[in-house]
């Protein structure tokens, strides 16, 4: 695995799976993303968090943990495969995970999560078939 990192972020290229992923973290937040090779190439070691954010946020959001003191802490699992996709990450979780139904609704409503709609819809269909 090849890594790039800067203040508040780290990105990984897994050459065995041809997979690019990234994490962002800071006071009150932790996020995981699947990114493209173009995003990875644009990231530079030592790049600050605000510059890297404008690149990484365009990837597919996999996971987020929020504990920003503006309300109770919560975790949103957007892709249940986040641990498999990012085995290198030091995942932060407060343990208060949103239920799938709430996450599904948020993905459908928020434009920022549109990259997860197809994956969430497929998972919901599989879940509904089991019921």
Backbone atoms as SQL, in Angstrom:
CREATE TABLE atoms (id INTEGER PRIMARY KEY, chain TEXT, resi INTEGER, resn TEXT, atom TEXT, x REAL, y REAL, z REAL);
INSERT INTO atoms VALUES
  (1, 'A', 1, 'UNK', 'N', 0.837, -1.183, 0.000),
  (2, 'A', 1, 'UNK', 'CA', 0.000, 0.000, 0.000),
  (3, 'A', 1, 'UNK', 'C', 0.879, 1.242, 0.000),
  (4, 'A', 2, 'UNK', 'N', 0.429, 2.228, -0.720),
  (5, 'A', 2, 'UNK', 'CA', 1.147, 3.497, -0.827),
  (6, 'A', 2, 'UNK', 'C', 0.299, 4.561, -0.131),
  (7, 'A', 3, 'UNK', 'N', 0.945, 5.443, 0.634),
  (8, 'A', 3, 'UNK', 'CA', 0.214, 6.454, 1.394),
  (9, 'A', 3, 'UNK', 'C', 0.707, 7.861, 1.092),
  (10, 'A', 4, 'UNK', 'N', -0.210, 8.799, 1.211),
  (11, 'A', 4, 'UNK', 'CA', 0.096, 10.224, 1.216),
  (12, 'A', 4, 'UNK', 'C', -0.607, 10.772, 2.443),
  (13, 'A', 5, 'UNK', 'N', 0.003, 11.792, 3.082),
  (14, 'A', 5, 'UNK', 'CA', -0.674, 12.358, 4.243),
  (15, 'A', 5, 'UNK', 'C', -0.276, 13.795, 4.488),
  (16, 'A', 6, 'UNK', 'N', -1.158, 14.437, 5.208),
  (17, 'A', 6, 'UNK', 'CA', -0.942, 15.815, 5.604),
  (18, 'A', 6, 'UNK', 'C', -1.676, 16.060, 6.903),
  (19, 'A', 7, 'UNK', 'N', -1.723, 17.291, 7.316),
  (20, 'A', 7, 'UNK', 'CA', -2.394, 17.613, 8.568),
  (21, 'A', 7, 'UNK', 'C', -3.898, 17.372, 8.425),
  (22, 'A', 8, 'UNK', 'N', -4.430, 16.404, 9.178),
  (23, 'A', 8, 'UNK', 'CA', -5.856, 16.133, 9.188),
  (24, 'A', 8, 'UNK', 'C', -6.356, 15.174, 8.121),
  (25, 'A', 9, 'UNK', 'N', -5.462, 14.578, 7.343),
  (26, 'A', 9, 'UNK', 'CA', -5.904, 13.646, 6.304),
  (27, 'A', 9, 'UNK', 'C', -4.814, 12.623, 5.992),
  (28, 'A', 10, 'UNK', 'N', -5.267, 11.507, 5.405),
  (29, 'A', 10, 'UNK', 'CA', -4.358, 10.461, 4.945),
  (30, 'A', 10, 'UNK', 'C', -5.066, 9.755, 3.785),
  (31, 'A', 11, 'UNK', 'N', -4.330, 9.433, 2.740),
  (32, 'A', 11, 'UNK', 'CA', -4.892, 8.743, 1.583),
  (33, 'A', 11, 'UNK', 'C', -4.062, 7.497, 1.296),
  (34, 'A', 12, 'UNK', 'N', -4.725, 6.489, 0.748),
  (35, 'A', 12, 'UNK', 'CA', -4.069, 5.214, 0.489),
  (36, 'A', 12, 'UNK', 'C', -4.375, 4.738, -0.924),
  (37, 'A', 13, 'UNK', 'N', -3.352, 4.216, -1.574),
  (38, 'A', 13, 'UNK', 'CA', -3.534, 3.503, -2.833),
  (39, 'A', 13, 'UNK', 'C', -3.180, 2.051, -2.563),
  (40, 'A', 14, 'UNK', 'N', -4.151, 1.171, -2.719),
  (41, 'A', 14, 'UNK', 'CA', -3.961, -0.266, -2.551),
  (42, 'A', 14, 'UNK', 'C', -3.749, -0.847, -3.947),
  (43, 'A', 15, 'UNK', 'N', -2.493, -1.098, -4.296),
  (44, 'A', 15, 'UNK', 'CA', -2.168, -1.546, -5.643),
  (45, 'A', 15, 'UNK', 'C', -2.711, -2.947, -5.944),
  (46, 'A', 16, 'UNK', 'N', -2.885, -3.789, -4.936),
  (47, 'A', 16, 'UNK', 'CA', -3.429, -5.133, -5.164),
  (48, 'A', 16, 'UNK', 'C', -4.886, -5.081, -5.622),
  (49, 'A', 17, 'UNK', 'N', -5.646, -4.123, -5.103),
  (50, 'A', 17, 'UNK', 'CA', -7.069, -4.004, -5.461),
  (51, 'A', 17, 'UNK', 'C', -7.338, -2.823, -6.390),
  (52, 'A', 18, 'UNK', 'N', -6.293, -2.077, -6.729),
  (53, 'A', 18, 'UNK', 'CA', -6.443, -0.853, -7.523),
  (54, 'A', 18, 'UNK', 'C', -7.535, 0.039, -6.914),
  (55, 'A', 19, 'UNK', 'N', -7.387, 0.298, -5.624),
  (56, 'A', 19, 'UNK', 'CA', -8.392, 1.007, -4.837),
  (57, 'A', 19, 'UNK', 'C', -7.748, 2.206, -4.146),
  (58, 'A', 20, 'UNK', 'N', -8.429, 3.340, -4.224),
  (59, 'A', 20, 'UNK', 'CA', -7.966, 4.571, -3.597),
  (60, 'A', 20, 'UNK', 'C', -8.957, 4.967, -2.507),
  (61, 'A', 21, 'UNK', 'N', -8.451, 5.216, -1.304),
  (62, 'A', 21, 'UNK', 'CA', -9.302, 5.609, -0.185),
  (63, 'A', 21, 'UNK', 'C', -8.622, 6.721, 0.604),
  (64, 'A', 22, 'UNK', 'N', -9.402, 7.400, 1.433),
  (65, 'A', 22, 'UNK', 'CA', -8.843, 8.500, 2.228),
  (66, 'A', 22, 'UNK', 'C', -9.623, 8.662, 3.528),
  (67, 'A', 23, 'UNK', 'N', -8.951, 9.210, 4.528),
  (68, 'A', 23, 'UNK', 'CA', -9.611, 9.580, 5.775),
  (69, 'A', 23, 'UNK', 'C', -9.310, 11.029, 6.077),
  (70, 'A', 24, 'UNK', 'N', -10.276, 11.675, 6.723),
  (71, 'A', 24, 'UNK', 'CA', -10.107, 13.037, 7.223),
  (72, 'A', 24, 'UNK', 'C', -10.522, 13.015, 8.681),
  (73, 'A', 25, 'UNK', 'N', -9.800, 13.752, 9.503),
  (74, 'A', 25, 'UNK', 'CA', -10.160, 13.803, 10.912),
  (75, 'A', 25, 'UNK', 'C', -9.686, 15.110, 11.525),
  (76, 'A', 26, 'UNK', 'N', -10.383, 15.471, 12.562),
  (77, 'A', 26, 'UNK', 'CA', -10.050, 16.675, 13.295),
  (78, 'A', 26, 'UNK', 'C', -10.922, 16.738, 14.534),
  (79, 'A', 27, 'UNK', 'N', -10.899, 17.855, 15.178),
  (80, 'A', 27, 'UNK', 'CA', -11.678, 18.032, 16.393),
  (81, 'A', 27, 'UNK', 'C', -13.172, 17.908, 16.077),
  (82, 'A', 28, 'UNK', 'N', -13.779, 16.812, 16.494),
  (83, 'A', 28, 'UNK', 'CA', -15.209, 16.632, 16.342),
  (84, 'A', 28, 'UNK', 'C', -15.661, 15.902, 15.099),
  (85, 'A', 29, 'UNK', 'N', -14.737, 15.449, 14.230),
  (86, 'A', 29, 'UNK', 'CA', -15.174, 14.725, 13.030),
  (87, 'A', 29, 'UNK', 'C', -14.148, 13.676, 12.592),
  (88, 'A', 30, 'UNK', 'N', -14.664, 12.653, 11.925),
  (89, 'A', 30, 'UNK', 'CA', -13.838, 11.620, 11.313),
  (90, 'A', 30, 'UNK', 'C', -14.610, 11.096, 10.104),
  (91, 'A', 31, 'UNK', 'N', -13.980, 11.059, 8.927),
  (92, 'A', 31, 'UNK', 'CA', -14.634, 10.628, 7.703),
  (93, 'A', 31, 'UNK', 'C', -13.737, 9.703, 6.891),
  (94, 'A', 32, 'UNK', 'N', -14.368, 8.729, 6.222),
  (95, 'A', 32, 'UNK', 'CA', -13.682, 7.858, 5.273),
  (96, 'A', 32, 'UNK', 'C', -14.321, 8.026, 3.903),
  (97, 'A', 33, 'UNK', 'N', -13.500, 7.978, 2.870),
  (98, 'A', 33, 'UNK', 'CA', -13.960, 8.138, 1.495),
  (99, 'A', 33, 'UNK', 'C', -13.277, 7.131, 0.580),
  (100, 'A', 34, 'UNK', 'N', -13.980, 6.723, -0.455),
  (101, 'A', 34, 'UNK', 'CA', -13.364, 6.061, -1.589),
  (102, 'A', 34, 'UNK', 'C', -13.141, 7.167, -2.608),
  (103, 'A', 35, 'UNK', 'N', -11.910, 7.300, -3.088),
  (104, 'A', 35, 'UNK', 'CA', -11.582, 8.394, -3.998),
  (105, 'A', 35, 'UNK', 'C', -11.112, 7.835, -5.332),
  (106, 'A', 36, 'UNK', 'N', -10.981, 8.699, -6.303),
  (107, 'A', 36, 'UNK', 'CA', -10.506, 8.295, -7.623),
  (108, 'A', 36, 'UNK', 'C', -8.980, 8.439, -7.694),
  (109, 'A', 37, 'UNK', 'N', -8.406, 7.856, -8.733),
  (110, 'A', 37, 'UNK', 'CA', -6.964, 7.999, -8.931),
  (111, 'A', 37, 'UNK', 'C', -6.607, 9.466, -9.190),
  (112, 'A', 38, 'UNK', 'N', -7.509, 10.211, -9.841),
  (113, 'A', 38, 'UNK', 'CA', -7.257, 11.632, -10.105),
  (114, 'A', 38, 'UNK', 'C', -7.194, 12.434, -8.808),
  (115, 'A', 39, 'UNK', 'N', -8.098, 12.128, -7.892),
  (116, 'A', 39, 'UNK', 'CA', -8.070, 12.809, -6.588),
  (117, 'A', 39, 'UNK', 'C', -6.778, 12.458, -5.863),
  (118, 'A', 40, 'UNK', 'N', -6.441, 11.168, -5.838),
  (119, 'A', 40, 'UNK', 'CA', -5.222, 10.723, -5.167),
  (120, 'A', 40, 'UNK', 'C', -3.992, 11.426, -5.747),
  (121, 'A', 41, 'UNK', 'N', -3.916, 11.489, -7.069),
  (122, 'A', 41, 'UNK', 'CA', -2.772, 12.131, -7.722),
  (123, 'A', 41, 'UNK', 'C', -2.669, 13.614, -7.384),
  (124, 'A', 42, 'UNK', 'N', -3.814, 14.271, -7.169),
  (125, 'A', 42, 'UNK', 'CA', -3.814, 15.701, -6.862),
  (126, 'A', 42, 'UNK', 'C', -3.422, 15.980, -5.411),
  (127, 'A', 43, 'UNK', 'N', -3.564, 14.990, -4.544),
  (128, 'A', 43, 'UNK', 'CA', -3.167, 15.166, -3.144),
  (129, 'A', 43, 'UNK', 'C', -1.641, 15.155, -3.042),
  (130, 'A', 44, 'UNK', 'N', -1.127, 16.064, -2.259),
  (131, 'A', 44, 'UNK', 'CA', 0.323, 16.167, -2.084),
  (132, 'A', 44, 'UNK', 'C', 0.665, 16.012, -0.618),
  (133, 'A', 45, 'UNK', 'N', 1.736, 15.248, -0.327),
  (134, 'A', 45, 'UNK', 'CA', 2.190, 15.112, 1.054),
  (135, 'A', 45, 'UNK', 'C', 2.365, 16.492, 1.673),
  (136, 'A', 46, 'UNK', 'N', 1.845, 16.645, 2.877),
  (137, 'A', 46, 'UNK', 'CA', 1.968, 17.914, 3.579),
  (138, 'A', 46, 'UNK', 'C', 0.873, 18.917, 3.272),
  (139, 'A', 47, 'UNK', 'N', 0.015, 18.623, 2.285),
  (140, 'A', 47, 'UNK', 'CA', -1.090, 19.524, 1.936),
  (141, 'A', 47, 'UNK', 'C', -1.959, 19.727, 3.175),
  (142, 'A', 48, 'UNK', 'N', -2.420, 20.965, 3.391),
  (143, 'A', 48, 'UNK', 'CA', -3.230, 21.203, 4.585),
  (144, 'A', 48, 'UNK', 'C', -4.655, 20.672, 4.401),
  (145, 'A', 49, 'UNK', 'N', -5.361, 20.569, 5.510),
  (146, 'A', 49, 'UNK', 'CA', -6.683, 19.954, 5.526),
  (147, 'A', 49, 'UNK', 'C', -7.690, 20.688, 4.658),
  (148, 'A', 50, 'UNK', 'N', -7.664, 22.008, 4.672),
  (149, 'A', 50, 'UNK', 'CA', -8.671, 22.745, 3.894),
  (150, 'A', 50, 'UNK', 'C', -8.479, 22.524, 2.392),
  (151, 'A', 51, 'UNK', 'N', -7.232, 22.461, 1.923),
  (152, 'A', 51, 'UNK', 'CA', -6.989, 22.194, 0.500),
  (153, 'A', 51, 'UNK', 'C', -7.333, 20.749, 0.138),
  (154, 'A', 52, 'UNK', 'N', -6.977, 19.820, 1.006),
  (155, 'A', 52, 'UNK', 'CA', -7.261, 18.412, 0.724),
  (156, 'A', 52, 'UNK', 'C', -8.768, 18.147, 0.779),
  (157, 'A', 53, 'UNK', 'N', -9.488, 18.853, 1.636),
  (158, 'A', 53, 'UNK', 'CA', -10.933, 18.665, 1.759),
  (159, 'A', 53, 'UNK', 'C', -11.640, 18.892, 0.421),
  (160, 'A', 54, 'UNK', 'N', -11.239, 19.921, -0.296),
  (161, 'A', 54, 'UNK', 'CA', -11.881, 20.247, -1.571),
  (162, 'A', 54, 'UNK', 'C', -11.680, 19.147, -2.613),
  (163, 'A', 55, 'UNK', 'N', -10.668, 18.318, -2.421),
  (164, 'A', 55, 'UNK', 'CA', -10.458, 17.176, -3.311),
  (165, 'A', 55, 'UNK', 'C', -11.184, 15.931, -2.780),
  (166, 'A', 56, 'UNK', 'N', -10.925, 15.585, -1.529),
  (167, 'A', 56, 'UNK', 'CA', -11.431, 14.342, -0.951),
  (168, 'A', 56, 'UNK', 'C', -12.947, 14.303, -0.899),
  (169, 'A', 57, 'UNK', 'N', -13.608, 15.410, -0.623),
  (170, 'A', 57, 'UNK', 'CA', -15.074, 15.438, -0.478),
  (171, 'A', 57, 'UNK', 'C', -15.799, 15.023, -1.756),
  (172, 'A', 58, 'UNK', 'N', -15.107, 15.049, -2.895),
  (173, 'A', 58, 'UNK', 'CA', -15.728, 14.627, -4.149),
  (174, 'A', 58, 'UNK', 'C', -15.732, 13.113, -4.319),
  (175, 'A', 59, 'UNK', 'N', -15.075, 12.402, -3.407),
  (176, 'A', 59, 'UNK', 'CA', -15.101, 10.945, -3.432),
  (177, 'A', 59, 'UNK', 'C', -16.414, 10.426, -2.869),
  (178, 'A', 60, 'UNK', 'N', -16.532, 9.108, -2.819),
  (179, 'A', 60, 'UNK', 'CA', -17.733, 8.486, -2.268),
  (180, 'A', 60, 'UNK', 'C', -17.558, 8.339, -0.765),
  (181, 'A', 61, 'UNK', 'N', -18.425, 8.997, -0.016),
  (182, 'A', 61, 'UNK', 'CA', -18.380, 9.002, 1.446),
  (183, 'A', 61, 'UNK', 'C', -18.728, 7.611, 1.960),
  (184, 'A', 62, 'UNK', 'N', -17.863, 7.011, 2.764),
  (185, 'A', 62, 'UNK', 'CA', -18.075, 5.662, 3.264),
  (186, 'A', 62, 'UNK', 'C', -18.557, 5.634, 4.708),
  (187, 'A', 63, 'UNK', 'N', -18.103, 6.609, 5.499),
  (188, 'A', 63, 'UNK', 'CA', -18.293, 6.517, 6.950),
  (189, 'A', 63, 'UNK', 'C', -18.057, 7.893, 7.552),
  (190, 'A', 64, 'UNK', 'N', -18.827, 8.221, 8.602),
  (191, 'A', 64, 'UNK', 'CA', -18.552, 9.466, 9.315),
  (192, 'A', 64, 'UNK', 'C', -18.882, 9.319, 10.790),
  (193, 'A', 65, 'UNK', 'N', -18.083, 9.937, 11.603),
  (194, 'A', 65, 'UNK', 'CA', -18.310, 9.996, 13.038),
  (195, 'A', 65, 'UNK', 'C', -18.249, 11.466, 13.434),
  (196, 'A', 66, 'UNK', 'N', -19.272, 11.914, 14.142),
  (197, 'A', 66, 'UNK', 'CA', -19.368, 13.327, 14.524),
  (198, 'A', 66, 'UNK', 'C', -19.517, 13.422, 16.040),
  (199, 'A', 67, 'UNK', 'N', -18.667, 14.224, 16.639),
  (200, 'A', 67, 'UNK', 'CA', -18.737, 14.503, 18.075),
  (201, 'A', 67, 'UNK', 'C', -18.278, 15.942, 18.268),
  (202, 'A', 68, 'UNK', 'N', -19.108, 16.872, 17.757),
  (203, 'A', 68, 'UNK', 'CA', -18.708, 18.277, 17.691),
  (204, 'A', 68, 'UNK', 'C', -19.316, 19.167, 18.775),
  (205, 'A', 69, 'UNK', 'N', -19.932, 18.569, 19.763),
  (206, 'A', 69, 'UNK', 'CA', -20.510, 19.289, 20.903),
  (207, 'A', 69, 'UNK', 'C', -21.708, 20.160, 20.533),
  (208, 'A', 70, 'UNK', 'N', -22.193, 20.045, 19.287),
  (209, 'A', 70, 'UNK', 'CA', -23.387, 20.777, 18.877),
  (210, 'A', 70, 'UNK', 'C', -24.641, 19.935, 19.101),
  (211, 'A', 71, 'UNK', 'N', -24.455, 18.760, 19.568),
  (212, 'A', 71, 'UNK', 'CA', -25.533, 17.818, 19.824),
  (213, 'A', 71, 'UNK', 'C', -24.908, 16.511, 20.258),
  (214, 'A', 72, 'UNK', 'N', -25.713, 15.477, 20.417),
  (215, 'A', 72, 'UNK', 'CA', -25.129, 14.199, 20.826),
  (216, 'A', 72, 'UNK', 'C', -24.243, 13.628, 19.721),
  (217, 'A', 73, 'UNK', 'N', -23.194, 12.904, 20.082),
  (218, 'A', 73, 'UNK', 'CA', -22.324, 12.302, 19.076),
  (219, 'A', 73, 'UNK', 'C', -23.064, 11.217, 18.305),
  (220, 'A', 74, 'UNK', 'N', -22.680, 11.039, 17.037),
  (221, 'A', 74, 'UNK', 'CA', -23.302, 10.005, 16.213),
  (222, 'A', 74, 'UNK', 'C', -22.331, 9.512, 15.156),
  (223, 'A', 75, 'UNK', 'N', -22.609, 8.289, 14.675),
  (224, 'A', 75, 'UNK', 'CA', -21.832, 7.657, 13.618),
  (225, 'A', 75, 'UNK', 'C', -22.784, 7.280, 12.494),
  (226, 'A', 76, 'UNK', 'N', -22.385, 7.540, 11.250),
  (227, 'A', 76, 'UNK', 'CA', -23.182, 7.174, 10.086),
  (228, 'A', 76, 'UNK', 'C', -22.336, 6.238, 9.219),
  (229, 'A', 77, 'UNK', 'N', -22.824, 5.012, 9.043),
  (230, 'A', 77, 'UNK', 'CA', -22.152, 4.035, 8.186),
  (231, 'A', 77, 'UNK', 'C', -22.848, 4.076, 6.838),
  (232, 'A', 78, 'UNK', 'N', -22.207, 4.706, 5.879),
  (233, 'A', 78, 'UNK', 'CA', -22.789, 4.847, 4.544),
  (234, 'A', 78, 'UNK', 'C', -22.540, 3.614, 3.687),
  (235, 'A', 79, 'UNK', 'N', -21.416, 2.948, 3.884),
  (236, 'A', 79, 'UNK', 'CA', -21.109, 1.699, 3.189),
  (237, 'A', 79, 'UNK', 'C', -20.607, 0.707, 4.239),
  (238, 'A', 80, 'UNK', 'N', -21.350, -0.363, 4.452),
  (239, 'A', 80, 'UNK', 'CA', -21.002, -1.341, 5.484),
  (240, 'A', 80, 'UNK', 'C', -19.683, -2.055, 5.207),
  (241, 'A', 81, 'UNK', 'N', -19.117, -1.882, 4.043),
  (242, 'A', 81, 'UNK', 'CA', -17.822, -2.478, 3.703),
  (243, 'A', 81, 'UNK', 'C', -16.648, -1.549, 4.017),
  (244, 'A', 82, 'UNK', 'N', -16.888, -0.495, 4.771),
  (245, 'A', 82, 'UNK', 'CA', -15.832, 0.501, 5.014),
  (246, 'A', 82, 'UNK', 'C', -14.572, -0.109, 5.617),
  (247, 'A', 83, 'UNK', 'N', -14.714, -1.082, 6.506),
  (248, 'A', 83, 'UNK', 'CA', -13.530, -1.682, 7.132),
  (249, 'A', 83, 'UNK', 'C', -12.732, -2.513, 6.125),
  (250, 'A', 84, 'UNK', 'N', -13.423, -3.165, 5.207),
  (251, 'A', 84, 'UNK', 'CA', -12.755, -3.943, 4.162),
  (252, 'A', 84, 'UNK', 'C', -12.078, -3.008, 3.159),
  (253, 'A', 85, 'UNK', 'N', -12.759, -1.910, 2.831),
  (254, 'A', 85, 'UNK', 'CA', -12.212, -0.951, 1.878),
  (255, 'A', 85, 'UNK', 'C', -11.027, -0.183, 2.457),
  (256, 'A', 86, 'UNK', 'N', -11.041, 0.048, 3.768),
  (257, 'A', 86, 'UNK', 'CA', -10.000, 0.855, 4.430),
  (258, 'A', 86, 'UNK', 'C', -9.386, 0.109, 5.615),
  (259, 'A', 87, 'UNK', 'N', -8.755, -1.050, 5.388),
  (260, 'A', 87, 'UNK', 'CA', -8.198, -1.804, 6.520),
  (261, 'A', 87, 'UNK', 'C', -7.060, -1.079, 7.224),
  (262, 'A', 88, 'UNK', 'N', -6.491, -0.103, 6.596),
  (263, 'A', 88, 'UNK', 'CA', -5.362, 0.662, 7.111),
  (264, 'A', 88, 'UNK', 'C', -5.796, 1.782, 8.060),
  (265, 'A', 89, 'UNK', 'N', -7.071, 2.145, 8.042),
  (266, 'A', 89, 'UNK', 'CA', -7.545, 3.337, 8.755),
  (267, 'A', 89, 'UNK', 'C', -7.673, 3.101, 10.263),
  (268, 'A', 90, 'UNK', 'N', -7.433, 4.151, 11.017),
  (269, 'A', 90, 'UNK', 'CA', -7.638, 4.149, 12.473),
  (270, 'A', 90, 'UNK', 'C', -9.035, 4.697, 12.744),
  (271, 'A', 91, 'UNK', 'N', -10.030, 3.856, 12.578),
  (272, 'A', 91, 'UNK', 'CA', -11.425, 4.269, 12.597),
  (273, 'A', 91, 'UNK', 'C', -11.854, 4.748, 13.984),
  (274, 'A', 92, 'UNK', 'N', -12.529, 5.881, 13.997),
  (275, 'A', 92, 'UNK', 'CA', -13.055, 6.476, 15.216),
  (276, 'A', 92, 'UNK', 'C', -14.557, 6.228, 15.243),
  (277, 'A', 93, 'UNK', 'N', -15.067, 5.752, 16.380),
  (278, 'A', 93, 'UNK', 'CA', -16.509, 5.564, 16.520),
  (279, 'A', 93, 'UNK', 'C', -16.925, 5.852, 17.946),
  (280, 'A', 94, 'UNK', 'N', -18.019, 6.594, 18.081),
  (281, 'A', 94, 'UNK', 'CA', -18.547, 6.861, 19.409),
  (282, 'A', 94, 'UNK', 'C', -19.570, 5.813, 19.811),
  (283, 'A', 95, 'UNK', 'N', -19.917, 4.893, 18.904),
  (284, 'A', 95, 'UNK', 'CA', -20.819, 3.798, 19.212),
  (285, 'A', 95, 'UNK', 'C', -22.293, 4.086, 19.005),
  (286, 'A', 96, 'UNK', 'N', -22.656, 5.325, 18.749),
  (287, 'A', 96, 'UNK', 'CA', -24.060, 5.702, 18.548),
  (288, 'A', 96, 'UNK', 'C', -24.340, 5.723, 17.042),
  (289, 'A', 97, 'UNK', 'N', -24.538, 4.537, 16.455),
  (290, 'A', 97, 'UNK', 'CA', -24.656, 4.395, 15.004),
  (291, 'A', 97, 'UNK', 'C', -26.102, 4.592, 14.551),
  (292, 'A', 98, 'UNK', 'N', -26.268, 5.412, 13.525),
  (293, 'A', 98, 'UNK', 'CA', -27.588, 5.615, 12.930),
  (294, 'A', 98, 'UNK', 'C', -28.126, 4.286, 12.405),
  (295, 'A', 99, 'UNK', 'N', -29.425, 4.057, 12.526),
  (296, 'A', 99, 'UNK', 'CA', -30.013, 2.860, 11.908),
  (297, 'A', 99, 'UNK', 'C', -29.985, 2.982, 10.381),
  (298, 'A', 100, 'UNK', 'N', -30.017, 1.830, 9.703),
  (299, 'A', 100, 'UNK', 'CA', -29.968, 1.823, 8.240),
  (300, 'A', 100, 'UNK', 'C', -31.078, 2.657, 7.617),
  (301, 'A', 101, 'UNK', 'N', -32.270, 2.616, 8.192),
  (302, 'A', 101, 'UNK', 'CA', -33.400, 3.353, 7.628),
  (303, 'A', 101, 'UNK', 'C', -33.136, 4.864, 7.630),
  (304, 'A', 102, 'UNK', 'N', -32.549, 5.374, 8.683),
  (305, 'A', 102, 'UNK', 'CA', -32.223, 6.800, 8.757),
  (306, 'A', 102, 'UNK', 'C', -31.114, 7.152, 7.770),
  (307, 'A', 103, 'UNK', 'N', -30.107, 6.289, 7.676),
  (308, 'A', 103, 'UNK', 'CA', -29.014, 6.514, 6.725),
  (309, 'A', 103, 'UNK', 'C', -29.536, 6.482, 5.303),
  (310, 'A', 104, 'UNK', 'N', -30.410, 5.516, 4.989),
  (311, 'A', 104, 'UNK', 'CA', -31.008, 5.443, 3.647),
  (312, 'A', 104, 'UNK', 'C', -31.732, 6.744, 3.311),
  (313, 'A', 105, 'UNK', 'N', -32.506, 7.265, 4.258),
  (314, 'A', 105, 'UNK', 'CA', -33.252, 8.504, 4.027),
  (315, 'A', 105, 'UNK', 'C', -32.300, 9.679, 3.795),
  (316, 'A', 106, 'UNK', 'N', -31.250, 9.770, 4.590),
  (317, 'A', 106, 'UNK', 'CA', -30.285, 10.865, 4.436),
  (318, 'A', 106, 'UNK', 'C', -29.593, 10.805, 3.080),
  (319, 'A', 107, 'UNK', 'N', -29.243, 9.611, 2.638),
  (320, 'A', 107, 'UNK', 'CA', -28.574, 9.452, 1.336),
  (321, 'A', 107, 'UNK', 'C', -29.501, 9.903, 0.206),
  (322, 'A', 108, 'UNK', 'N', -30.784, 9.615, 0.333),
  (323, 'A', 108, 'UNK', 'CA', -31.744, 10.014, -0.699),
  (324, 'A', 108, 'UNK', 'C', -31.970, 11.526, -0.709),
  (325, 'A', 109, 'UNK', 'N', -31.892, 12.152, 0.442),
  (326, 'A', 109, 'UNK', 'CA', -32.197, 13.588, 0.562),
  (327, 'A', 109, 'UNK', 'C', -31.000, 14.480, 0.233),
  (328, 'A', 110, 'UNK', 'N', -29.840, 14.165, 0.775),
  (329, 'A', 110, 'UNK', 'CA', -28.689, 15.056, 0.668),
  (330, 'A', 110, 'UNK', 'C', -27.912, 14.837, -0.631),
  (331, 'A', 111, 'UNK', 'N', -27.773, 15.868, -1.403),
  (332, 'A', 111, 'UNK', 'CA', -27.037, 15.825, -2.667),
  (333, 'A', 111, 'UNK', 'C', -25.577, 15.409, -2.442),
  (334, 'A', 112, 'UNK', 'N', -25.021, 15.779, -1.294),
  (335, 'A', 112, 'UNK', 'CA', -23.625, 15.440, -1.000),
  (336, 'A', 112, 'UNK', 'C', -23.404, 13.931, -0.869),
  (337, 'A', 113, 'UNK', 'N', -24.470, 13.176, -0.686),
  (338, 'A', 113, 'UNK', 'CA', -24.350, 11.719, -0.538),
  (339, 'A', 113, 'UNK', 'C', -24.849, 10.959, -1.761),
  (340, 'A', 114, 'UNK', 'N', -25.039, 11.643, -2.882),
  (341, 'A', 114, 'UNK', 'CA', -25.591, 11.011, -4.085),
  (342, 'A', 114, 'UNK', 'C', -24.742, 9.849, -4.591),
  (343, 'A', 115, 'UNK', 'N', -23.434, 9.867, -4.319),
  (344, 'A', 115, 'UNK', 'CA', -22.556, 8.784, -4.764),
  (345, 'A', 115, 'UNK', 'C', -22.846, 7.465, -4.051),
  (346, 'A', 116, 'UNK', 'N', -23.668, 7.514, -3.005),
  (347, 'A', 116, 'UNK', 'CA', -24.015, 6.302, -2.260),
  (348, 'A', 116, 'UNK', 'C', -25.398, 5.763, -2.590),
  (349, 'A', 117, 'UNK', 'N', -26.160, 6.462, -3.388),
  (350, 'A', 117, 'UNK', 'CA', -27.554, 6.062, -3.620),
  (351, 'A', 117, 'UNK', 'C', -27.673, 4.670, -4.234),
  (352, 'A', 118, 'UNK', 'N', -26.944, 4.397, -5.287),
  (353, 'A', 118, 'UNK', 'CA', -27.048, 3.096, -5.949),
  (354, 'A', 118, 'UNK', 'C', -26.688, 1.970, -4.990),
  (355, 'A', 119, 'UNK', 'N', -25.592, 2.105, -4.278),
  (356, 'A', 119, 'UNK', 'CA', -25.128, 1.105, -3.329),
  (357, 'A', 119, 'UNK', 'C', -26.136, 0.906, -2.200),
  (358, 'A', 120, 'UNK', 'N', -26.697, 1.988, -1.656),
  (359, 'A', 120, 'UNK', 'CA', -27.677, 1.882, -0.559),
  (360, 'A', 120, 'UNK', 'C', -28.984, 1.271, -1.048),
  (361, 'A', 121, 'UNK', 'N', -29.427, 1.633, -2.242),
  (362, 'A', 121, 'UNK', 'CA', -30.675, 1.077, -2.788),
  (363, 'A', 121, 'UNK', 'C', -30.546, -0.429, -2.983),
  (364, 'A', 122, 'UNK', 'N', -29.407, -0.869, -3.493),
  (365, 'A', 122, 'UNK', 'CA', -29.166, -2.296, -3.707),
  (366, 'A', 122, 'UNK', 'C', -29.184, -3.038, -2.371),
  (367, 'A', 123, 'UNK', 'N', -28.544, -2.474, -1.376),
  (368, 'A', 123, 'UNK', 'CA', -28.506, -3.094, -0.046),
  (369, 'A', 123, 'UNK', 'C', -29.902, -3.143, 0.568),
  (370, 'A', 124, 'UNK', 'N', -30.678, -2.080, 0.386),
  (371, 'A', 124, 'UNK', 'CA', -32.038, -2.036, 0.929),
  (372, 'A', 124, 'UNK', 'C', -32.908, -3.109, 0.269),
  (373, 'A', 125, 'UNK', 'N', -32.762, -3.289, -1.044),
  (374, 'A', 125, 'UNK', 'CA', -33.516, -4.339, -1.750),
  (375, 'A', 125, 'UNK', 'C', -33.167, -5.710, -1.197),
  (376, 'A', 126, 'UNK', 'N', -31.900, -5.968, -0.963),
  (377, 'A', 126, 'UNK', 'CA', -31.472, -7.250, -0.399),
  (378, 'A', 126, 'UNK', 'C', -32.048, -7.442, 1.000),
  (379, 'A', 127, 'UNK', 'N', -32.042, -6.389, 1.780),
  (380, 'A', 127, 'UNK', 'CA', -32.589, -6.436, 3.144),
  (381, 'A', 127, 'UNK', 'C', -34.087, -6.720, 3.104),
  (382, 'A', 128, 'UNK', 'N', -34.801, -6.063, 2.190),
  (383, 'A', 128, 'UNK', 'CA', -36.247, -6.245, 2.077),
  (384, 'A', 128, 'UNK', 'C', -36.609, -7.660, 1.627),
  (385, 'A', 129, 'UNK', 'N', -35.789, -8.264, 0.771),
  (386, 'A', 129, 'UNK', 'CA', -36.044, -9.637, 0.316),
  (387, 'A', 129, 'UNK', 'C', -35.916, -10.629, 1.448),
  (388, 'A', 130, 'UNK', 'N', -34.993, -10.350, 2.390),
  (389, 'A', 130, 'UNK', 'CA', -34.794, -11.261, 3.532),
  (390, 'A', 130, 'UNK', 'C', -35.970, -11.195, 4.498),
  (391, 'A', 131, 'UNK', 'N', -36.628, -10.046, 4.561),
  (392, 'A', 131, 'UNK', 'CA', -37.760, -9.872, 5.492),
  (393, 'A', 131, 'UNK', 'C', -38.951, -10.536, 4.957);
